[in-house]
């Protein structure tokens, strides 16, 4: 099955050692397929996704919100999510939604 769009996202975690605290960023990609959206840890059938939205935050970071039937998942993003969100809307709501 062909991937329709991809969006890079970041997981940020902190580790505390004996004398230091480190911030570790891991980069992953979510992939939109005609019937599902796949992240590094979860797969969402398309029929369970109500919407995808985003909010630009600080200089190079923002948040992508995946609105599902079981709640909202938040992903930290650094890249422009507009093409990914538009691909989702074209797939689920048709081109008229983007006008």
VOGUTOR-998177 format. One record per residue (C-alpha): residue number from 1; x, y, z. Coordinates in steps of 0.05 Angstrom, whole numbers. Example, Ala and Ser with C-alpha at 12.3 -4.5 7.8 and 13.67 -1.06 7.14 Angstrom:
(1 (246 -90 156));
(2 (273 -21 143));
This chain:
(1 (0 0 0));
(2 (27 69 -19));
(3 (41 122 33));
(4 (2 186 17));
(5 (41 232 63));
(6 (92 232 119));
(7 (105 278 177));
(8 (167 279 221));
(9 (156 287 296));
(10 (201 289 357));
(11 (198 253 424));
(12 (235 290 478));
(13 (256 256 542));
(14 (302 274 599));
(15 (352 228 633));
(16 (382 243 700));
(17 (451 215 714));
(18 (494 219 775));
(19 (518 290 760));
(20 (480 313 700));
(21 (412 319 668));
(22 (408 305 593));
(23 (353 321 544));
(24 (348 270 489));
(25 (309 281 424));
(26 (288 223 381));
(27 (259 235 312));
(28 (205 191 282));
(29 (157 194 223));
(30 (83 183 219));
(31 (56 157 154));
(32 (-13 168 124));
(33 (-42 110 84));
(34 (-110 106 50));
(35 (-137 65 108));
(36 (-94 82 168));
(37 (-43 128 201));
(38 (19 96 230));
(39 (66 125 283));
(40 (126 94 316));
(41 (83 64 371));
(42 (11 63 347));
(43 (-32 50 286));
(44 (-98 87 278));
(45 (-150 62 229));
(46 (-173 122 187));
(47 (-245 114 211));
(48 (-221 128 283));
(49 (-188 195 264));
(50 (-236 254 269));
(51 (-188 309 249));
(52 (-115 331 248));
(53 (-96 402 268));
(54 (-33 438 288));
(55 (-7 499 325));
(56 (60 532 314));
(57 (93 547 380));
(58 (163 572 392));
(59 (215 588 339));
(60 (224 520 308));
(61 (173 476 345));
(62 (99 465 343));
(63 (46 414 359));
(64 (7 367 315));
(65 (-59 344 344));
(66 (-89 278 323));
(67 (-162 279 343));
(68 (-186 207 350));
(69 (-248 173 376));
(70 (-208 154 438));
(71 (-179 223 452));
(72 (-128 273 427));
(73 (-55 252 415));
(74 (-4 308 413));
(75 (61 305 374));
(76 (119 355 376));
(77 (138 377 306));
(78 (193 419 275));
(79 (173 414 201));
(80 (114 448 168));
(81 (55 400 176));
(82 (10 435 125));
(83 (21 384 68));
(84 (8 326 115));
(85 (-56 358 143));
(86 (-80 375 73));
(87 (-68 304 49));
(88 (-110 279 107));
(89 (-166 328 92));
(90 (-165 310 18));
(91 (-170 237 36));
(92 (-226 244 86));
(93 (-266 305 66));
(94 (-251 316 -8));
(95 (-218 374 -43));
(96 (-277 421 -29));
(97 (-256 424 44));
(98 (-190 458 27));
(99 (-220 516 -13));
